[in-house]
């Protein structure tokens, strides 16, 4: 059994989609980041970085004590390797998928996150910051668009790289960046979105979603300096 600590946000959606695709037993434990639950001591013992998602695997491969994993990319890699699905066994194909997984973790997610922040959440408009992160979002979407030339999925076959990128591309409107100039990204997005497990993963905790732009308390709990 996997305990999945998550919330309806792109990084949470990544792992929610993966557990649904894998069809493994899991228990979903909401961590309400808009109320500051990520900073509570109990959760910090699982994820010292106080972010979502994280997992506790009560049935690790070695049969030993439960394994705790935080950071979304690490969680996805751990589960894919454990189940031997959605990550290629062939070394050359495997490194292709890993490159794009880490491209999302180090680039697409952080840049789109900052674009969303300054476009929707900043208390005063900061044109330089908005332009900076929207420009970088467009650049990264262009990179992805070029990667998808002649491919249905980022690594060739559907993989954790697609599951990692999809939830961030999904929020493009919240960054103020359209997909109009990225036809191959749009087509890929439709292919991924049509998968039943993706729909189920995105729908988890949907009723708990809070529009941070309209909630002063949520902004305080998400953005305050610790």
N, C-alpha and C positions, 0 to 999 in steps of 0.2 A: 504493500500500500504506500502511495505517495501522499504526503501532506503538501498541498500547494498553497502557498501564501501569496495572494494576488489582489489586484484591484483593476477595474475597467479603465486601463490606460495602455498605450502601445506596448510597453515592455511587459506588462502583465498579459496582454493578448497574445504575445509571441508564444509563451509557454502554455497558455490555455489552449491555443490551437494545436500545439504539439501533443499534449496529452490526449486531446480528442482524436487526433490523427492516429496516434499509437493505439488507442483503445485500451489503455491500461487502467487499472483501478486507482482512483485518487480521491482525496477528500479536499474540497476547496474551502480554504479559510480566508475570509475577507480581511484585508488590512486597510482600513479606511484612512487613506493618506490625506484626505481633506479634513479629517478630525485629529490628525497627528498620531494615529495609532502606530505608525512606522517607527516612532521614537520611544515607544514603551519598552521597558526593560526586557520583558519576555520576548518580544520580537527582536530586539537588538542582540539577544543571545543567539538567535538564528542568523541574523544578518547584521553584522556590526556597522555596515554602511547605512542602515536605516532607510532602505529603498525596497521597492518591490520589483520583481518577484523573488521568492526563495522556495526551496523544497526541503523536505526531510524524507529520505527514502528509508522506510522501515524494513525493506527486504533487499538489501544490497547484494550484488553478485557474490561477494565473498562470504555471505551468511553471517557477518559480524554485526557490530553495533550499527545503529542507524547512521546514515550518511547525510550530512547537511551541505547544501550547495546554494550559494547566492551568486548574484550577477546573472542576468538573463542569458548571455551567450554561453556561460559556463554551464548553466542549467540545461540548455538545449543540447549542448555537446554531450553532457553526462547522460541524458536520457536517450539520445540517439545512439550513442555507443553501447549503452546497456542493452537496448532492445535490438540493436543491429538493423536499424531502419532509418531511412531518410538521411543517411550519410554513406557515401560510397565506400566499399571495401578496397577498391583499386586505389593505390597510392596517388596516382596522378589526378584521378577524378576527385579523390578525397581532398587534396590540397586546393583544388578549384573551389569546392564548396566552402572550405574553411576560410579561404581568402575573402569570399563575399560575406560570410557570416561576420567576420571581424571588420570588414568594410562597413557593414551596418552598425555594429557596436561602436566603432570609433569615429564614424563619419555621418552617415545618413541620420541616425537617431539623434545624436547631440546637435547637429546643425538644424534639423527640422524642429527639435525641441526648443532651441533658442529662437528660431524664426517665429514659432507659435507664441513664445513668451512675449517677445517685444511687439508682435502684431496684435495680441489680444489681451495680455495681462499687465503690461507695464503701466504704472499709474499715470505717467505722462508719455505722449508719443516721442520716441527718440528716432528721428529719421535715419541717422547714420546706422544705428543698430538694426533697424528694420531692413534697410537696404542691404546691409552686410550679410545678414543671415538668409534673407530671401535669395540673394545672388548665389550664395553657397548652396542653398537647397536646389536651385535650378541647375547649377553645375553638376551636382551629384545625380539629379534625375537624368541629366544628359548622359552621364557615365553609365547609368543603369540602362538607359535606352539603347546605347551603343552595344552594351553587353548582350542585350536580348536579340540583337540582329541574328536571324537564322536559328533562334532557340525559342522553345516554348517556356522554358524555365531557366533560372539563373545558372544553375550548374549543369544544364542539359536535362537531367531528370529532376522531378520535384523533390525538394530537399529542405533541410532546416534553414538554408539560405533564403529561400522564398518565404518561409514562415516568419523569419526574422524581419525581412524587409516589408512585407505586406502591411502590418499594422501601422507602420510609419507613413507609407505612401497613402494609406487610407485617410490620414488626417490632413492631407495636403491643403484642403480648403481652409483649415484653421491656421495655416501659415501664410495665407494670402497668395499662394502660388498655385496656378492652374496646371493641369496636365495636357493642355491643348497642343503643346509643341512636342509631346512625347508619345507618339502613337504606339510604339512598341511597348512602352510601360503601361499604357491604357489597356492594350490587348492582354498583356500578362496579368494585370490586375483582375480583369474579368475572368480569366481562367482560374486564378487562385480563389477568387471570391465565390465561384460556382461550386467549389468543393463542399460537401455537406459538413465535414468536420470543421472547416474554417468558419462556416456560419454558426455552428454550435459553440466554438471557442469564443468567438466575438460576442455572442449573446450571453455568455456567462456573466453574471453580476450586472447586466445591462440596467436593471431597475435601480441599481445603487449609484449610477453615474451622476456626477455633480458637474454643472457647468461652472468651472472655476472663475470664468470671467464675470459671473454675476454674484459671486459669494466672497465677501470680504474675509470671512472666517477661513474659507478654504485657501485663499491666497496667503493668509497669515501662517496657516499650518504647513503649507507647501514651500513657501519661499523665505520664511524667517531664518535669520542667521543663527546657527547653533553655537 
